[in-house]
Amino acid sequence: MNSGKIGQQFGSWREGMQDWLAESHFFGALKWLVILFLVVMLMIGWYWSREPATFTIEESLSNLSPEQQQVTGAATSGALIEVMEVVLNKPGGYLRNDRMPPGVLLDNLPSWEYGVLIQVRDLSRAMREYFSRSQSQSREDQDLIHAEPRFNFQPNSWVLPSTESEYREGVRLMQHYQQRLVDSESKDAQFYARSDNLVAWLGMVSSRLGSLSQRLSASVVKTRIDTSLQGDSEATQSTASGDMVFVKTPWTEIDNIFYEARGTSWALLHFLKAIERDFAPVLAKKNAAVSLRQIIRELEETQGAIYSPIILNGSGFGLMANHSLAMASYITRANAAIIDLQDLMNRG
C-alpha cells in the first residue's frame, strides 16, 4: 500500500478522533453545567420556600413614637402594613406571579401568600367600611377607599401592571392613613374601636376559617349530609342537590390548601394581637380578653415546625399522619372560639 495514502488515512482518522473528543468534552461540560444549574435552582428554591417568622406588634410600630403607638388604630394598621411588607420583601419576594425558575416551580409558598392575602383583603375592607367610620352614613376615608382595591388586585399578574406594584401602592396608602391617624393635628382620619365594628370583622374571619376547615377535612373521602337549607322550611336554592354530598380534595391540591391555611393563620395571628391592643377597653368591658387570647393560642399552634418533607395524607386513624386534619383541628377550635367571642361581644 502506498505510504502516502496510509499517512493520509491516519491523518483523517486523527482529525476525526480530535473532533469526537472535542464534542465529547463539550457535551460533558454541558452536562455538568446543567447539573450545576439544577443544584443551584434547588438550593434557591429551598431558601425561598421557607415561611417567614412571626413578628411582634412593637416591631410593626417601630416607625412611630411611643405616644403615637398608643393611638387607637395604630396597632391594627401597623400589623396590616407589616404583614404585606413581609410578603413583598421576604427572600425571593412575591412568588405567586413568577414566570421564571425557581419561583415558577414552587407552589407551597405561593399558596401561603394567597392565604395571607385573603386576610389582608378582609381586614382592609373592614377598615374601610367599619373601623374608620362612626356610622353607616358617615364618609369613607380616602386612603382606605383606594387601598382596598389595590389589595384586591389579581394575585398573579406579571406586568402591566405587576401585582407587586399594586400591593406596594396599597401599602403606601395604608402608611399615609396611619400617619394621618397618629397625627394629633389631623382630625380627618379615625379608627373607631367599637364592639359592633369588631363583631362585623370577626364574622368575616369566622366565615373564612369555616371554609378552610371544610376544605382541609376533605383531604380524606367524606360523605356529608347537605344542610344548606336547614332552619327555614321556605328556603330554596338555584340547583337541586341530593341529601348526601360526596367531597374529596384532589391529591394534587392537598399541600396547596394546607399552606393556604398556614398563611391565613399566620396573618390572622398578627391581626388579632393588634386587635387585642386597639380594642383593649372594649374587650375589658366585656371580660373578653381571655377569649381573644385563646384564639391567638390556637392559631399559634398552626405555625409549628413541619418535620416531614411532604404533606402527608394518611387516613384519620391510619398508620401515617394527616397534616390537613391536624391543621383543621386547630382552625376549627379557633373558629369556635371566634363565634363564642362574637356572641360575648353582642351581649349587653
N, C-alpha and C positions, 0 to 999 in steps of 0.2 A: 504494500500500500504506500502511496506517496506520502512522504513525511510532511509535506506542506498541508495536505488535506487533513492528516491527523492533527497537526497543530491547530488548524482552523476549527476542526470539530471540538477539540479540547477548549479552545478559547470561547466557542459558543456555549459549551457546557458550563464553563466557569462563570460566564456572564449571566447565564440562566440561574445558576445557584446563587449568585450575588443578588440578583433581582428577587429571588424567592426568599432569601434571608432578610433582605430589606423589607419586603412585605410582611414577613413573619414578625420582625421587630416592630413594625408599625401597628399591626393588629394586636401584638402583645401589649404595647404601650397603651393602645386604645382601650383594651380590656381593663387594664389597671386603672386608667383614668375613670372609666365607667364605675368600677368598684369603689374608687375613692369618692366619686361624686355621690353614690348611693349611701355610703357610710356617713358622709358629711350631712346629707339631707336627713338621714335617720337621726343623727345627733341633734340637729337643729329642730327637727320635728318633735323630738322628745323634750327638748328645752322649752319650746313654745307651748307644749301641751300641759305644762304644769299649771294648776289652778292657783290664782293669786291668793295670798294670805288675807286674813281679815285685818281691819284697821279699827282704831278707836275713834270715838266721836271727837275727842280732843285733837287727834291728828287731822281730822277733816276741818276743824275750826282754827288751825294754826295760823291762818292768814288774818284772823280777826284779833282785836284787842280783848283783854279779859272782860271788859264791860260789854263789848259788842257780843261776845259769846253767850252772854246771859239774856240777850234779846229773844223773845218768843218767836220761834220760827227759824232762828239761825241754825240750830242743830239739824232740823229736817232738810232745809235747803242745802246745808253743807254736806250732809250724807248723800243726797242725790248727786250733787256735783262730784264728790269724791268717787262714788261708785262708777260714774261714767268716765272719769279721768283714769281709773284703774283699767276699765275695759279698753279704752283707746290707747293707753300708754304702756300696757304690760308687755313682756317680751314677745316680739312678733307683731305687736299692735293688734288692731282689729282684724280678725281672721275670716269672718263669715263671708266676705266678698272677695277673698283671694282667688286669683286666676293662675298663679304660678306655684310650683312646688317650693317648699313642702306644705305651704298653707292649704293649697287646693286638695291635698291628700288627707288632711286632718278633718275629723268630724266631731270628736268629743268636745273639744274646747269651743268650736263654733256653736254647738248645741248649748253649752254652758253660757255663752254670750247671749244667746237668744232668751234663755231663762231670766238672766239679769235684765235684759231689755224689756221684757214683759212687765216686770215690777217697776221699772223706771217709767214706762208709759203710764201705768196706772197711778203712780204717785204724782207725776206731773199733771195728769188730768185732775186728780183730787185737789192739788194745789190751785189749779186754775178755777175749778168750779166750786170748791168748798172752802179750803183753808184761807184763801185770800179774799173771800167775800163775806160780808157781815150778814147778808140775807139774799134770797133768790133774786131780788130785783136790783141788787147793787151791781156796780160796774166791775168788769173783769180787769185784772192787771194786764197792762200792755205787754210787758216782758213775758209773762206766762202765756198770753194769747199766742205769741209767736214761738215760744219754746216748745210747747206741747206738740205741734205738728212736726217740728224738727225731729223729735224723738220717735215719732210715728212714721218717719220715712222708711222706705223699704230697706231691709237689713242686708241685702246682697248686691247693691248697686256698685259697680266698679268705678265708672267715670260718668261725668256729665249729668248730674253731679255725683260725686262719690258719697257713699254712706258716711264715711268718717267726717267729711266736710260738713254735712248736715248735722251730725251729732255734736261736733265741736261748736257749731253755731248755737245749738241748743244749750250747751254748757255755758257759753259766753252770755247768753240771755239770762240763764239762771244765776250766774255770778252777778250780773247787773241788778237783778231783782234782790239778791241777798245784800248787796252793798246799799241799795236804797232802803232795805228793811232795817238794817242796823244803824243807819244814819239818823241820829237824833234830830237833825234839822229837816229831814224829809218826812212828810206825813202821808204821801200818796201810796206807799207800799205797806201792806198789812198782812199779818198772819193771825187768824182767829183760832185759838186753841179751845174749842168748844166740844162738848160731848157729842152733839149731833154730827158735827163735822168728822169727828173720829169714827163714829159708827158708820158713816157713809163710806169712808175709805176701808174700814175693816170688812164691810160687806163685799167690796171688790176683791180684797185679799182672800176672803173665805171662798169665793166662787172659783178663783184661780187654783187654790190648793185642793179644793174638792175635785176639780177636773184632773189635776195632776195625780192625785191619789188613785183615781179610777184607771187612768192610763198606765200607771205603774203596776197596779194589781193585775192588769190584763196581760202581764208578761207570761202568765200561765193561763191555760184554757179555762174560761169561766162561762157558765150559763146563768144569766141574770133574769130575774123577773122584771118586766117592764112596769115601772111605777111612775111613768111620765105624767099620767093624768089623775093620780091619786088625790083625794081630798075635795074633788069637785065633780059631781055627777053630770054636770052640763058641759064639762070641758071637752074640747075636740082638738085634733091635730091634723096637719095637712095630709100626711100619708099614713095609712093604716099599718100597724106592725103587730106581730104576734105577742102572746103573753110572755113568751120566753125569748131572750135575746142572747145570741152567741157572740162572745167577744174574745179576741186573741190578738195581741200585738205581734206583727211580723218580727222574726228574729233579727232582721237587719236594722230594726228601729229601736230595739230594747236599750242599747247603750246610749242612743241619742236622747231618748226620753229620760233615762236615768241622769244624764249630765244636764239636761234642761232643768230637772228638779233640783240638782245641786246648785245651779246658777240662781234659780228662783229663791232658794233658801238662803243662799249667801247674801243676795241683795236685800231680801226681806229682813234678815238678821240685823243689818245695819240700820235699816229704816225704822224698825221697832225700837232699837236703842235710842235713836234720835227722838222718836215719838215719846218715849219714856221721859226724856228730858224736857221737851217742849210742853207736854201735856201733864207735867207732874202735879200741878194744883188740882186739875180735873180728876186725875187718877186717885189722888189722895182723898178727895171728897167722896168718891165712890168706893174707897178702900179697894181699888182695883189694881194697884201697882204690883202686888204679888202675882196676880193673874197674868199680867203682861210679862213679868219676869219668867213665869213658867213657859210661856210661848217661846220666849227667847231661848230658854234652856233646851226645849225640844228641837228648835232649829239649829242650835249649836251641835247637837248630836248628828245632824245630817252632814256635817263637814268633817267627820272623822276620816282618818287616812284609809285609803283603799290599798290593800296589800296584794290583791290579785291583779295580774297583768291584763285580764279581760273582765268584763262584767258578766258574771255567771248567771245562769237562768235555770237553776235547779227547781224541782217541784217543791211545793210548800213544805212537805215532810220527807223530802228525799235526802240522799247522801250528800249532794252538793248544795252549796249556798245559793240563794236567790237574792241578789243585791237589790233588785227592784222592789221586792216585797219588804225588805228591811227598810228601804227608803220610804215606801208607802206607809209603814207603821209610824215612823216619826212624823211625817207630814199629816197623817190623819189625826194624830194626837194634838198636833199644833193647831189644826183646823178646828177640832172640837173645842179647844181652849179659846180660840178666837170667837167662836159662836157664843160660848159662855160669857166672854168679855163683852160682846155686843149686848147681850141680854142684861148684864150688870150695868152697862152704861145707859141703857134705855130706862132703867128704873128711876123713880123719882128720888 
